Structures are given as C-alpha cells and as structure tokens.
C-alpha cells in the first residue's frame, strides 16, 4: 500500500458524492444513474482522490480528473486479443506498456521505464482479464543477470514490487493504475501500435506465421525478447536484459519482417527518464545499442546480436516461444 494506505477516498465535486474503496491497483468507482440520481446526463464533473489509513486522510485531494457523465449506459468493452499492442501516455513518451492478451483469460504485461535516477528499469507481470480490465496482482522486477555468454539464470533475483491494472474504455484508450515500491499513481494511455492479424474493431484472420509474442533461450531464463508485428513487413522488438553489472537493461526498435526472418539493424537503449510524477520526456536519451537478427517459426528459432555499446558485445541464442496471443495463427 502507498505509505501504509489501506483505502482510497473518492470525491465527486458538484454532486456531493463521497465514496471509499479498499486501496489497490484496481481501485475504481462505478457510477450509474439509478445509484446516483443527482448526476445529470452529459454534464461534466471532477473526481478527486486521496489515500487513507485507519479511516484518516493521509494527503490532500488530488487535482480534479474531469469526466462527462454519459447519456445512457456506456458499453464496457470485453478485453480480447485485439487489445494487444503497445500503449503509452504521450506526456510520458519514452516509457510504456507492452500488452499480450493470451488464451485462458490471461494477459502478459511488460512495463519499460526507469529508476528515479535515470537508470533503466523494466517490470513484468502475468495478469487476469476481468471484463474491460487486466489486473496484475504481482508486478515483478529483476536484477543480477549478466549480459552475454556469462549469463547464469541462477543469478537472476525476481522481486514483487507492486501491482497494476489496465482499464480500457475502448480498444484505443485506457487508464493504468499502479502501485510500485509503496507509491501509487495512474496515467491515461493511448494505443501506439496494434498487432498484425489482431486489428482492433476489424474481422481479420491472423497470419499463419503469427510471430507476435515472447521468446527466450531456456539457458538464459530471466531475459528475453518481445516481438509485436504491426504490419505485414514490419515488427517491433524489445530485448529485456541486463548490463554487465547485473542492472536491468532494455533495448528496442522497429525492423523488417520477411516470412520468419526479422532484422533490427538499429536497436536503441533509452536512458535518463525519471520514474513517476517527475517524468520528463525531454530527459530521455536514445543511445545506439546495436543490431539484432531473429529467425523464427511458430515455436522456436534463433537470435543473433552485435552491440556497439560498452559492456555488451556479440552473441547468439537458441529461442523457444514463451507466449502467443489469443486467436494466434500459430495456435497449437
């Protein structure tokens, strides 16, 4: 909980509504005309929030978050494979969320971000799909791995750092609520990319060679690659790994796809962002990292990298698929 918070207090200005909910990444307030007749349709209101502990406020109310009470009931989307993709807050350009909606009502979420001192940081969590939400109760970070041939999976330490939930108003807009290291926050999100064959609002068949998903070398358990193909000939790749001192590192960029051959000639390594409310996209620096080539089929493949950045070097990995999207063309 945030500094010992056990509840969240909601105040809707102009309507005299004060509600309290248990604290958590999924805390939310639902309003309906039958329950709150004082709300007027199509009128704008502000909702303010603050944490509480033992029934007492711990801080002043937040700045107001504007919402418009809709005319009639709004349809709540059901999260499915078409919500997979890259999501971000434009005011936090340089960090974001990679979402994979899987079979069985689950979703894999990566959060690529930074420490408060500008070092790279990434989180991973397996969540449950609940109507229009993805709820990750255990958000993990890692440390201890060493990049390259000296990588030893037993060096990797996984730690639960918090939780998060993604609430989707449609397949283009969402809100993330999170608690990390005892500090909570929320951001409005916009979809940056979708996934080829899993388009939002369109009835299309996934590619028979559906490469989108997560890949890793079992001998390098604790690091790996996330691939999201967003056009027939283009894909986005993230390499979630470590530096030679055991600190987290992540690299990314767009590359070309030709059947099962993927080529990313210019991976970048962003640094300098500051986690949380003090985040400023202007402090993010994109450092050239190197080249990545992958050859994949539906279940396995290989990866070769060559880095020009200090402390990394060259190497290759034997890859197997870790995850596949729901309704994948590569379904077993």
Residue frames as qw, qx, qy, qz and C-alpha x, y, z in Angstrom:
[[0.000, 0.888, 0.461, 0.000, 0.00, 0.00, 0.00],
 [0.330, 0.685, -0.044, 0.648, 1.07, 3.60, -0.53],
 [0.072, 0.425, -0.477, 0.766, 2.91, 4.64, 2.63],
 [0.047, 0.108, 0.856, -0.503, 0.59, 2.42, 4.66],
 [0.495, 0.080, -0.079, -0.862, -2.63, 3.40, 2.89],
 [0.228, 0.122, 0.963, -0.076, -5.48, 0.90, 3.17],
 [0.334, 0.692, 0.621, -0.154, -8.28, 2.87, 1.50],
 [0.217, 0.124, 0.346, 0.904, -8.89, 5.33, -1.34],
 [0.143, 0.627, 0.513, -0.568, -11.36, 8.19, -0.92],
 [0.234, 0.350, 0.576, 0.701, -13.25, 9.49, -3.99],
 [0.082, 0.607, 0.379, -0.693, -14.93, 12.92, -4.03],
 [0.301, 0.473, 0.604, 0.566, -17.09, 13.97, -6.99],
 [0.063, -0.291, -0.183, 0.937, -17.36, 17.76, -6.94],
 [0.347, 0.057, -0.286, -0.892, -20.67, 19.33, -7.83],
 [0.655, -0.172, -0.617, -0.401, -22.58, 16.19, -6.88],
 [0.522, -0.544, 0.400, -0.522, -21.84, 15.72, -3.18],
 [0.972, 0.016, -0.224, -0.073, -20.61, 12.15, -3.68],
 [0.114, -0.687, 0.685, -0.214, -18.02, 10.79, -1.24],
 [0.980, -0.005, -0.131, -0.153, -17.10, 7.11, -1.56],
 [0.283, -0.670, 0.685, -0.032, -14.35, 4.95, -0.05],
 [0.933, 0.238, -0.237, -0.127, -12.86, 1.83, -1.61],
 [0.836, -0.411, 0.235, 0.278, -10.11, -0.60, -0.47],
 [0.055, 0.816, -0.452, -0.356, -6.70, 0.53, -1.68],
 [0.734, -0.022, 0.628, 0.258, -5.21, -1.39, -4.59],
 [0.157, -0.214, 0.556, 0.787, -4.10, -1.12, -8.20],
 [0.038, -0.365, -0.802, -0.471, -7.64, -1.99, -9.29],
 [0.002, 0.514, 0.560, -0.649, -9.43, 0.53, -7.07],
 [0.011, -0.220, -0.489, -0.844, -12.24, 2.17, -9.01],
 [0.274, 0.349, 0.513, -0.734, -15.56, 3.94, -8.56],
 [0.042, 0.289, 0.797, 0.529, -18.51, 2.95, -10.73],
 [0.242, 0.293, 0.315, -0.870, -21.45, 5.34, -11.07],
 [0.035, 0.352, 0.838, 0.416, -24.89, 4.58, -12.51],
 [0.243, -0.374, -0.168, -0.879, -27.99, 6.80, -12.85],
 [0.678, -0.480, -0.492, -0.260, -30.01, 4.55, -10.57],
 [0.696, -0.330, -0.418, 0.481, -27.49, 4.68, -7.76],
 [0.298, -0.364, -0.112, 0.875, -26.62, 8.40, -8.03],
 [0.263, 0.745, 0.586, 0.180, -29.65, 10.27, -9.39],
 [0.139, -0.885, -0.055, 0.440, -28.02, 13.63, -8.59],
 [0.355, -0.284, 0.558, 0.694, -25.71, 13.21, -11.60],
 [0.532, 0.666, 0.146, -0.502, -27.04, 14.86, -14.74],
 [0.801, 0.276, 0.440, 0.297, -26.59, 13.27, -18.13],
 [0.572, 0.590, 0.161, 0.547, -23.99, 14.87, -20.40],
 [0.203, -0.957, 0.102, -0.181, -22.72, 17.18, -17.66],
 [0.596, 0.441, -0.508, 0.439, -19.02, 17.47, -16.77],
 [0.691, -0.716, 0.009, -0.097, -17.81, 16.65, -13.24],
 [0.289, 0.645, -0.644, 0.292, -14.48, 16.40, -11.47],
 [0.907, -0.369, -0.205, -0.014, -13.43, 13.45, -9.36],
 [0.058, 0.752, -0.555, 0.351, -10.68, 13.86, -6.75],
 [0.912, -0.167, -0.371, 0.050, -8.91, 11.08, -4.87],
 [0.043, -0.720, 0.566, -0.399, -6.70, 10.73, -1.79],
 [0.605, 0.018, -0.783, 0.145, -5.30, 7.81, 0.27],
 [0.569, -0.619, 0.159, -0.517, -6.49, 6.98, 3.78],
 [0.499, 0.138, -0.809, 0.279, -5.15, 4.85, 6.62],
 [0.208, -0.278, -0.775, 0.528, -7.17, 3.82, 9.65],
 [0.029, 0.790, 0.613, 0.001, -10.04, 5.99, 8.43],
 [0.179, -0.837, -0.014, 0.517, -7.91, 9.15, 8.38],
 [0.604, 0.794, -0.021, 0.073, -6.75, 11.08, 5.27],
 [0.778, -0.287, 0.160, 0.535, -3.03, 10.82, 4.52],
 [0.319, -0.042, 0.322, 0.890, -2.82, 13.65, 1.97],
 [0.343, 0.452, 0.122, -0.815, -4.85, 16.39, 0.36],
 [0.745, 0.481, 0.441, -0.139, -7.16, 15.54, -2.52],
 [0.525, 0.003, 0.523, 0.671, -5.54, 15.18, -5.93],
 [0.182, 0.284, -0.244, -0.909, -6.15, 17.63, -8.73],
 [0.688, 0.323, 0.394, -0.516, -9.54, 17.05, -10.33],
 [0.211, -0.064, 0.856, 0.467, -9.89, 14.47, -13.08],
 [0.468, 0.277, -0.014, -0.839, -12.58, 15.62, -15.48],
 [0.149, 0.150, 0.948, 0.237, -15.23, 13.22, -16.74],
 [0.439, 0.014, -0.190, -0.878, -18.52, 13.63, -18.53],
 [0.483, 0.104, 0.792, -0.359, -21.45, 11.60, -17.26],
 [0.006, -0.010, 0.773, 0.634, -22.72, 9.84, -20.40],
 [0.622, 0.083, -0.015, -0.778, -26.17, 9.91, -21.84],
 [0.948, 0.026, -0.127, -0.290, -27.45, 6.45, -21.04],
 [0.819, -0.417, 0.369, 0.139, -25.31, 3.43, -20.18],
 [0.277, 0.738, -0.567, -0.239, -21.90, 3.18, -21.86],
 [0.975, 0.117, -0.184, -0.047, -20.90, -0.16, -23.27],
 [0.474, -0.693, 0.538, 0.074, -17.98, -1.75, -21.44],
 [0.629, 0.518, -0.544, -0.201, -15.58, -3.43, -23.86],
 [0.943, -0.263, 0.202, 0.007, -14.53, -7.02, -23.31],
 [0.072, -0.756, 0.605, 0.238, -10.75, -7.31, -23.49],
 [0.951, 0.190, 0.244, 0.033, -9.61, -9.81, -26.12],
 [0.756, -0.046, 0.286, 0.586, -6.59, -10.38, -28.37],
 [0.359, 0.723, 0.265, 0.528, -7.27, -7.15, -30.31],
 [0.319, -0.945, 0.025, -0.073, -6.24, -5.13, -27.22],
 [0.815, -0.238, 0.166, 0.502, -2.69, -6.48, -27.56],
 [0.463, 0.748, 0.075, 0.470, -0.11, -3.91, -28.57],
 [0.470, 0.004, -0.282, 0.837, 1.99, -1.02, -27.34],
 [0.224, -0.865, -0.414, -0.175, 0.32, 1.54, -25.05],
 [0.489, -0.038, -0.241, 0.837, 1.70, 4.80, -23.68],
 [0.071, -0.885, -0.328, 0.323, 0.94, 8.24, -22.28],
 [0.540, 0.693, 0.085, 0.470, 2.11, 10.88, -24.81],
 [0.198, -0.914, 0.213, -0.284, 3.24, 13.03, -21.86],
 [0.668, -0.527, 0.523, 0.052, 5.46, 10.10, -20.82],
 [0.789, 0.578, -0.203, -0.046, 6.98, 9.45, -24.24],
 [0.249, 0.620, -0.703, 0.244, 9.95, 7.14, -23.71],
 [0.198, -0.096, 0.912, -0.347, 8.22, 4.67, -21.41],
 [0.650, 0.042, -0.256, -0.714, 5.17, 2.47, -21.92],
 [0.652, -0.095, 0.673, -0.337, 3.39, -0.85, -21.67],
 [0.342, 0.242, -0.794, -0.441, 3.59, -3.86, -23.95],
 [0.668, -0.010, 0.477, -0.571, 0.39, -5.91, -23.68],
 [0.295, 0.130, -0.883, -0.342, -0.12, -9.50, -24.82],
 [0.720, -0.077, 0.281, -0.629, -3.65, -10.88, -24.34],
 [0.050, 0.270, -0.957, -0.093, -3.31, -14.66, -24.10],
 [0.601, -0.236, -0.668, -0.370, -5.63, -17.64, -24.16],
 [0.553, -0.324, -0.713, 0.284, -7.40, -18.67, -20.95],
 [0.285, -0.899, -0.283, -0.173, -8.35, -15.18, -19.78],
 [0.639, -0.552, 0.024, 0.535, -4.78, -14.11, -19.03],
 [0.408, 0.888, -0.024, 0.211, -2.53, -11.31, -20.23],
 [0.741, -0.188, -0.052, 0.643, 1.21, -10.65, -20.08],
 [0.064, 0.987, 0.086, 0.116, 2.23, -7.04, -19.41],
 [0.675, -0.009, -0.096, 0.732, 5.71, -5.51, -19.72],
 [0.079, -0.988, -0.127, 0.047, 6.34, -2.02, -18.36],
 [0.704, 0.189, -0.025, 0.684, 9.53, -0.47, -19.73],
 [0.201, -0.958, -0.113, -0.169, 10.54, 2.53, -17.66],
 [0.415, 0.551, -0.419, 0.590, 13.33, 3.94, -15.43],
 [0.530, -0.436, -0.518, 0.511, 14.52, 4.30, -11.87],
 [0.106, -0.959, -0.230, 0.126, 14.28, 7.71, -10.23],
 [0.382, -0.677, 0.339, 0.530, 17.97, 8.28, -11.01],
 [0.452, 0.674, -0.322, -0.488, 17.52, 7.69, -14.76],
 [0.137, -0.289, 0.933, 0.167, 18.76, 4.10, -14.94],
 [0.547, -0.008, -0.600, -0.584, 16.70, 1.68, -16.98],
 [0.359, -0.040, 0.806, -0.469, 14.08, -0.47, -15.30],
 [0.522, -0.025, -0.581, -0.625, 11.51, -2.97, -16.54],
 [0.510, -0.076, 0.666, -0.538, 8.67, -4.86, -14.92],
 [0.398, 0.010, -0.797, -0.454, 6.77, -7.96, -15.99],
 [0.409, 0.000, 0.672, -0.618, 3.51, -9.41, -14.73],
 [0.176, -0.203, -0.887, -0.375, 1.01, -12.10, -15.67],
 [0.308, 0.053, 0.345, -0.885, -2.49, -10.78, -15.13],
 [0.247, 0.401, 0.880, -0.068, -6.11, -11.84, -15.30],
 [0.120, -0.208, -0.416, -0.877, -8.60, -10.42, -17.79],
 [0.030, 0.474, 0.757, -0.448, -11.72, -9.20, -15.98],
 [0.310, 0.830, 0.440, -0.147, -14.28, -7.70, -18.39],
 [0.414, 0.876, -0.005, 0.246, -12.66, -4.42, -19.58],
 [0.288, -0.859, 0.409, -0.106, -9.64, -4.73, -17.25],
 [0.797, 0.226, -0.491, 0.270, -6.32, -6.51, -16.96],
 [0.540, -0.783, 0.189, -0.243, -5.35, -6.96, -13.32],
 [0.681, 0.337, -0.543, 0.357, -1.75, -7.81, -12.40],
 [0.676, -0.723, -0.098, -0.106, -1.54, -8.60, -8.70],
 [0.718, -0.504, 0.252, 0.408, 2.22, -9.29, -8.70],
 [0.486, 0.860, -0.127, 0.088, 4.39, -6.94, -10.73],
 [0.866, -0.305, 0.123, 0.378, 7.98, -8.23, -10.81],
 [0.320, 0.871, -0.373, -0.009, 11.33, -6.67, -11.44],
 [0.968, -0.026, -0.040, 0.245, 14.64, -8.50, -11.63],
 [0.061, 0.898, -0.434, 0.031, 18.35, -7.97, -11.12],
 [0.665, -0.478, 0.572, 0.052, 21.57, -9.93, -11.04],
 [0.864, 0.378, 0.291, 0.161, 21.78, -11.32, -14.56],
 [0.290, -0.606, 0.411, 0.616, 24.98, -10.64, -16.51],
 [0.651, 0.650, -0.053, -0.389, 24.70, -9.88, -20.19],
 [0.418, 0.639, -0.615, -0.196, 26.23, -12.25, -22.73],
 [0.723, 0.151, -0.673, -0.035, 27.88, -15.68, -22.55],
 [0.199, 0.145, -0.763, 0.598, 28.42, -15.43, -18.78],
 [0.575, -0.285, -0.023, -0.767, 24.67, -15.21, -18.16],
 [0.206, -0.030, -0.950, 0.233, 23.60, -17.62, -15.39],
 [0.443, -0.522, -0.472, -0.555, 19.85, -17.96, -14.70],
 [0.637, -0.475, -0.539, 0.279, 20.59, -18.71, -11.04],
 [0.328, -0.059, -0.185, 0.925, 21.97, -15.16, -10.65],
 [0.197, -0.416, -0.349, -0.816, 18.60, -13.60, -11.51],
 [0.046, -0.274, -0.726, 0.628, 16.64, -12.37, -8.49],
 [0.185, -0.492, -0.565, -0.636, 12.91, -11.78, -9.02],
 [0.091, -0.224, -0.584, 0.775, 11.13, -9.44, -6.62],
 [0.013, -0.734, -0.648, -0.202, 7.46, -8.45, -6.36],
 [0.252, 0.018, -0.105, 0.962, 7.47, -4.64, -6.48],
 [0.317, 0.229, 0.247, -0.886, 3.76, -3.90, -6.63],
 [0.395, 0.444, 0.805, 0.003, 0.69, -4.30, -8.81],
 [0.134, 0.251, -0.238, -0.929, -1.15, -2.62, -11.65],
 [0.464, 0.493, 0.728, -0.108, -4.42, -2.66, -13.54],
 [0.017, -0.071, 0.471, 0.879, -5.28, -1.52, -17.04],
 [0.351, 0.549, 0.646, -0.398, -8.88, -0.33, -17.54],
 [0.194, 0.067, 0.608, 0.767, -9.94, 0.06, -21.17],
 [0.384, 0.476, 0.298, -0.733, -12.69, 2.44, -22.26],
 [0.804, 0.544, 0.000, -0.239, -12.29, 1.11, -25.83],
 [0.918, 0.026, 0.167, 0.360, -9.51, -0.52, -27.86],
 [0.472, 0.637, -0.031, 0.609, -7.71, 2.82, -28.28],
 [0.131, -0.667, 0.286, -0.675, -7.86, 4.38, -24.78],
 [0.759, -0.325, -0.543, 0.150, -7.13, 3.09, -21.28],
 [0.271, -0.823, 0.305, -0.395, -6.10, 4.11, -17.79],
 [0.718, 0.068, -0.617, 0.315, -3.33, 2.39, -15.84],
 [0.517, -0.766, 0.173, -0.341, -3.39, 2.40, -12.04],
 [0.764, 0.231, -0.518, 0.306, -0.25, 1.17, -10.33],
 [0.564, -0.793, 0.209, -0.100, 1.47, 0.76, -7.01],
 [0.805, 0.359, -0.308, 0.358, 5.27, 0.36, -7.15],
 [0.486, 0.138, -0.480, 0.717, 7.65, 0.42, -4.20],
 [0.211, -0.529, -0.626, 0.533, 4.83, 1.69, -1.99],
 [0.090, 0.413, -0.031, -0.906, 3.95, 4.61, -4.24],
 [0.458, 0.512, 0.727, 0.003, 0.77, 4.72, -6.33],
 [0.080, 0.437, -0.241, -0.863, -0.13, 6.57, -9.48],
 [0.600, 0.505, 0.619, -0.042, -2.20, 6.48, -12.63],
 [0.077, -0.372, 0.447, 0.810, -1.80, 7.53, -16.27],
 [0.705, 0.532, 0.213, -0.417, -4.13, 7.90, -19.26],
 [0.459, -0.246, 0.734, 0.435, -2.95, 5.64, -22.06],
 [0.617, 0.596, -0.120, -0.500, -3.28, 5.70, -25.84],
 [0.899, 0.096, 0.386, 0.183, -2.61, 2.78, -28.14],
 [0.053, -0.721, 0.460, 0.515, 0.61, 3.38, -30.08],
 [0.299, 0.298, -0.796, -0.435, 0.58, 0.18, -32.14],
 [0.884, -0.026, 0.183, -0.430, -1.69, -2.77, -32.72],
 [0.460, -0.300, 0.817, 0.176, -0.76, -6.28, -33.79],
 [0.379, 0.301, -0.616, -0.622, -0.91, -7.56, -37.36],
 [0.436, -0.117, -0.863, -0.225, -3.79, -10.02, -37.74],
 [0.308, -0.487, -0.723, 0.383, -5.34, -8.87, -34.45],
 [0.075, 0.296, 0.113, 0.946, -6.66, -5.47, -35.52],
 [0.107, 0.303, 0.587, -0.743, -8.96, -3.50, -33.26],
 [0.465, 0.493, 0.277, -0.681, -12.56, -3.47, -34.48],
 [0.517, 0.476, -0.506, -0.500, -11.86, -5.49, -37.62],
 [0.920, -0.023, 0.362, -0.150, -12.69, -9.06, -38.52],
 [0.491, 0.685, -0.528, -0.102, -9.41, -10.35, -39.91],
 [0.984, -0.105, -0.123, 0.080, -7.61, -13.65, -39.79],
 [0.426, -0.777, 0.413, 0.212, -4.23, -13.76, -38.03],
 [0.424, 0.639, -0.612, -0.195, -1.21, -14.62, -40.14],
 [0.967, -0.037, -0.246, -0.052, -0.47, -18.33, -40.41],
 [0.681, 0.075, -0.361, 0.632, 3.07, -17.49, -39.26],
 [0.304, -0.880, -0.150, -0.332, 1.99, -15.33, -36.32],
 [0.633, 0.239, -0.446, 0.585, 5.30, -14.30, -34.75],
 [0.217, -0.650, 0.177, -0.707, 3.95, -11.86, -32.15],
 [0.852, -0.476, -0.212, -0.062, 4.64, -12.93, -28.58],
 [0.328, -0.817, 0.469, -0.072, 7.52, -13.50, -26.18],
 [0.889, 0.315, -0.307, 0.126, 10.64, -15.57, -26.92],
 [0.367, -0.796, 0.467, -0.120, 13.57, -16.72, -24.80],
 [0.586, 0.370, -0.713, 0.106, 16.51, -19.09, -24.57],
 [0.823, -0.504, -0.235, -0.118, 15.95, -21.58, -21.69],
 [0.754, -0.045, -0.250, 0.606, 19.68, -21.31, -20.95],
 [0.159, 0.211, -0.114, 0.958, 19.05, -17.56, -20.44],
 [0.338, -0.669, -0.651, -0.121, 15.93, -17.80, -18.29],
 [0.357, -0.668, -0.279, 0.590, 15.42, -14.33, -16.83],
 [0.050, 0.517, -0.255, -0.815, 15.94, -12.35, -20.02],
 [0.470, 0.353, 0.783, 0.203, 14.23, -12.47, -23.41],
 [0.019, -0.025, 0.413, 0.910, 12.56, -10.83, -26.36],
 [0.380, 0.566, 0.602, -0.417, 9.06, -9.49, -27.00],
 [0.133, -0.001, 0.618, 0.775, 8.03, -9.27, -30.66],
 [0.384, 0.609, 0.539, -0.438, 4.95, -7.50, -31.97],
 [0.277, 0.146, 0.623, 0.717, 4.41, -7.49, -35.71],
 [0.201, 0.579, 0.393, -0.686, 2.24, -4.49, -36.62],
 [0.568, 0.595, -0.204, -0.531, 2.31, -4.67, -40.44],
 [0.974, 0.225, 0.022, -0.029, 2.93, -7.45, -42.94],
 [0.751, 0.429, -0.224, 0.449, 6.55, -6.38, -43.30],
 [0.071, 0.615, -0.385, 0.685, 7.30, -4.55, -40.02],
 [0.734, -0.466, -0.487, 0.081, 7.69, -5.54, -36.39],
 [0.204, -0.811, 0.322, -0.444, 8.67, -4.05, -33.07],
 [0.818, -0.059, -0.516, 0.250, 11.17, -5.87, -30.87],
 [0.366, -0.814, 0.302, -0.335, 12.13, -5.36, -27.22],
 [0.716, 0.160, -0.601, 0.317, 15.14, -7.04, -25.68],
 [0.555, -0.752, 0.101, -0.341, 14.71, -7.20, -21.89],
 [0.833, 0.146, -0.386, 0.369, 18.06, -7.99, -20.32],
 [0.592, -0.756, -0.027, 0.280, 20.87, -6.67, -18.06],
 [0.301, 0.862, -0.395, 0.100, 24.16, -4.86, -18.29],
 [0.699, 0.266, -0.604, 0.275, 27.48, -6.40, -17.27],
 [0.005, 0.304, -0.617, 0.726, 26.92, -5.30, -13.66],
 [0.096, -0.313, -0.926, 0.185, 23.56, -7.02, -13.19],
 [0.230, 0.396, 0.273, -0.846, 21.39, -3.92, -13.64],
 [0.559, 0.547, 0.618, -0.074, 18.31, -4.14, -15.84],
 [0.026, -0.376, 0.425, 0.823, 18.64, -3.02, -19.44],
 [0.579, 0.517, 0.622, -0.102, 16.12, -2.85, -22.27],
 [0.095, -0.315, 0.504, 0.799, 16.59, -2.16, -25.95],
 [0.514, 0.559, 0.613, -0.218, 14.03, -1.70, -28.72],
 [0.136, 0.441, -0.330, -0.824, 13.27, -0.56, -32.24],
 [0.774, 0.460, 0.206, -0.383, 11.29, -1.27, -35.39],
 [0.233, -0.399, 0.777, 0.428, 12.61, -3.67, -38.02],
 [0.565, 0.293, -0.471, -0.611, 11.73, -5.61, -41.14],
 [0.670, -0.037, 0.704, -0.232, 9.91, -8.96, -41.36],
 [0.527, 0.394, -0.568, -0.494, 10.23, -11.34, -44.30],
 [0.808, -0.124, -0.557, -0.143, 8.37, -14.55, -43.51],
 [0.790, -0.555, -0.225, 0.131, 10.24, -15.82, -40.45],
 [0.627, 0.099, -0.118, 0.764, 13.30, -13.59, -40.84],
 [0.192, -0.954, -0.232, -0.007, 13.36, -10.44, -38.68],
 [0.622, 0.201, -0.087, 0.752, 16.05, -7.80, -38.91],
 [0.260, -0.945, -0.193, 0.050, 16.50, -4.89, -36.49],
 [0.686, 0.416, -0.133, 0.582, 19.62, -3.01, -37.60],
 [0.140, 0.476, -0.251, 0.831, 19.47, -0.15, -35.08],
 [0.554, -0.600, -0.570, 0.091, 18.31, -1.13, -31.61],
 [0.008, 0.674, -0.184, 0.716, 18.24, 1.80, -29.18],
 [0.539, -0.330, -0.655, 0.414, 18.82, 1.90, -25.43],
 [0.147, -0.794, -0.135, -0.574, 16.89, 4.76, -23.75],
 [0.542, -0.272, -0.523, 0.599, 18.20, 6.24, -20.51],
 [0.144, 0.140, -0.124, 0.972, 17.61, 9.32, -18.39],
 [0.448, -0.537, -0.426, -0.573, 13.89, 9.14, -17.67],
 [0.070, -0.210, 0.664, -0.714, 12.70, 9.68, -14.09],
 [0.238, -0.348, -0.903, -0.084, 10.06, 7.36, -12.70],
 [0.136, -0.592, -0.669, 0.428, 6.72, 8.77, -11.53],
 [0.125, 0.906, 0.377, -0.147, 5.25, 12.24, -11.46],
 [0.191, -0.792, 0.276, 0.510, 8.58, 13.94, -12.16],
 [0.675, 0.176, 0.592, 0.405, 8.89, 12.16, -15.52],
 [0.223, 0.799, -0.122, -0.545, 10.03, 14.48, -18.31],
 [0.878, 0.367, 0.276, 0.131, 10.35, 13.03, -21.83],
 [0.358, 0.896, -0.226, 0.132, 12.96, 15.66, -22.68],
 [0.374, -0.704, 0.600, -0.064, 15.44, 13.98, -20.31],
 [0.906, 0.055, 0.420, 0.019, 15.31, 10.66, -22.21],
 [0.114, 0.694, -0.589, -0.398, 18.36, 9.97, -24.36],
 [0.950, 0.250, 0.113, -0.150, 18.31, 7.29, -27.07],
 [0.258, -0.661, 0.662, 0.241, 21.70, 5.62, -27.11],
 [0.724, 0.391, -0.486, -0.294, 22.61, 3.43, -30.13],
 [0.736, -0.397, 0.520, -0.176, 22.98, -0.16, -28.98],
 [0.190, -0.334, 0.860, 0.335, 23.46, -2.44, -31.99],
 [0.533, 0.178, -0.562, -0.606, 21.91, -4.99, -34.28],
 [0.542, -0.037, 0.767, -0.341, 19.50, -7.89, -33.74],
 [0.508, 0.197, -0.624, -0.560, 18.52, -10.60, -36.21],
 [0.564, -0.053, 0.715, -0.410, 15.97, -13.33, -35.49],
 [0.416, 0.100, -0.754, -0.499, 14.81, -16.37, -37.45],
 [0.418, -0.008, 0.674, -0.608, 11.52, -17.74, -36.10],
 [0.324, -0.227, -0.793, -0.462, 8.83, -20.25, -36.89],
 [0.551, -0.583, -0.304, -0.513, 5.71, -20.84, -34.82],
 [0.835, -0.522, -0.175, -0.006, 7.51, -22.49, -31.91],
 [0.722, -0.483, 0.160, 0.470, 11.25, -21.90, -31.98],
 [0.511, 0.828, -0.011, 0.228, 14.09, -20.07, -33.68],
 [0.716, -0.141, -0.109, 0.675, 17.38, -18.28, -33.15],
 [0.002, 0.996, 0.091, 0.016, 18.64, -14.81, -32.40],
 [0.715, 0.071, -0.033, 0.695, 21.96, -13.13, -33.14],
 [0.108, -0.984, -0.136, 0.042, 23.03, -9.76, -31.77],
 [0.647, 0.177, -0.064, 0.739, 26.01, -7.46, -32.23],
 [0.240, -0.927, -0.267, 0.107, 26.26, -4.49, -29.89],
 [0.472, 0.566, -0.139, 0.661, 28.44, -1.42, -30.28],
 [0.410, -0.807, 0.066, -0.419, 27.65, -0.29, -26.70],
 [0.153, 0.513, -0.741, 0.405, 30.24, -0.73, -23.98],
 [0.369, -0.209, 0.755, -0.500, 29.78, -3.82, -21.81],
 [0.813, 0.236, 0.243, -0.474, 27.59, -5.83, -24.20],
 [0.209, -0.388, 0.832, 0.337, 29.29, -7.40, -27.24],
 [0.570, 0.215, -0.548, -0.572, 28.14, -10.10, -29.66],
 [0.296, -0.106, 0.914, -0.256, 26.36, -13.41, -29.26],
 [0.506, -0.064, -0.609, -0.608, 23.50, -15.73, -30.22],
 [0.446, -0.079, 0.684, -0.571, 20.65, -17.56, -28.53],
 [0.185, -0.154, -0.915, -0.325, 18.51, -20.60, -29.26],
 [0.346, -0.053, 0.220, -0.911, 14.95, -19.39, -28.82],
 [0.093, -0.375, -0.918, -0.087, 11.65, -21.03, -27.92],
 [0.258, -0.543, -0.283, -0.748, 8.28, -19.36, -27.73],
 [0.079, -0.053, -0.713, 0.695, 7.25, -18.26, -24.25],
 [0.324, 0.488, 0.539, -0.606, 3.83, -16.81, -25.12],
 [0.092, 0.239, 0.675, 0.692, 1.41, -16.50, -28.02],
 [0.323, 0.013, 0.107, -0.940, -1.57, -14.20, -28.40],
 [0.524, 0.320, 0.701, -0.364, -5.13, -15.45, -28.10],
 [0.688, 0.646, 0.266, -0.196, -6.52, -16.47, -31.50],
 [0.166, -0.663, 0.576, 0.448, -2.99, -16.80, -32.83],
 [0.767, 0.482, -0.297, -0.302, -2.39, -18.18, -36.29],
 [0.379, 0.428, -0.798, 0.190, 0.32, -20.28, -34.60],
 [0.701, -0.351, 0.331, -0.525, -2.10, -21.85, -32.13],
 [0.131, -0.307, 0.943, 0.019, -1.01, -25.42, -31.24]]
